[in-house]
Amino acid sequence: MGKPLVPDAPTSRDLLRWADKIVSYLRAAAVEEATPSPKIIQLEYKQTGAKATQDGILMWSPADGTVVVSKAGEWYKVTIIAGGTP
């Protein structure tokens, strides 16, 4: 569902009809905004020799074929436990 279009400004004296359109627009926009939509996030590639300058950075390490996280200036592999939910 795309974002609803904002109604045009009234060109006649029929402000009540225009106000109804504005109320409908605001309701539709609020519903769309409240509907969660999953976002796909692609991890940045960790370059060989890259320094962990901040804690909590997730990156993909192509050298190891794993996800790594930074903590206290070091990179740690993220372990996936078998049997977990994909």
N, C-alpha and C positions, 0 to 999 in steps of 0.2 A: 504494500500500500504506500503510495507516494504521499508526500506532504500536501495537505489541502491548499488550494489556491486562496489567497486573500481576496475577498469580494472587492470589486471596484467601488470607488467612492460614488455616492449617490449623484445622479445627474438630474433627477426629478425631485418632486416634493414628497415622494413616497419613502420617508425616513423609517417608518415602522418596518417595511419589508427589508430594507437595507440593514436595520438593526438586528432583525431575525437572522439574516445571513451572517452577520458578524458573530452572533452568539453561537451559531452552528459551527462556524469556522473555529472559534476558540475551543469549543468542546472537542471537536475532531483533533485539533492540534494537541490538546491536553492528553487525549487517549493515546495518540501516537507517541508522544513523549514518554508516557508512563509504560509503554510496552517495551520490555527489554529485548534487545537484539544482540545475539552473540557476535563478538568481534573476533576475527581471525588475526592473530598476531604472529608475525614471522620474526624469529629471533635473529639478532645481528650475529654475524660470524665473528668468533674470537680469533684474532690474528695470532700467529705464533709469536710468543714473547710479549704479548699484551699485558700490561700491568692492571691489577685490580685496584683502581683508585677510589672506589666507593663500595660500601657494603650493599648486598642485595641486588646486584646486577645479574640478570640471567642472559646467557649467551649460548650459541651453538658452537661446539669445538669440533671442526671437521677433522682435525688430527686424531682425535679420540673417538669420534662418532657419538658424542654424548652432549648432554646439556650440562653446563657448568654454572655455578653461582659464586659470586665474590663475597669474601668475608675476611676482615682483618688483613687486607693486602694480598690475599691468596685466592686461587681458584680451586673450587671443590666440585667433583663430579656429583650430579644429581642421580641418585639410584632409583630405578623403577622396580618395585617389588612385584614378582610374578603373582598372578591371581588377582591383581588389582583391577579396577574398572578402567577400560581403555578411554 
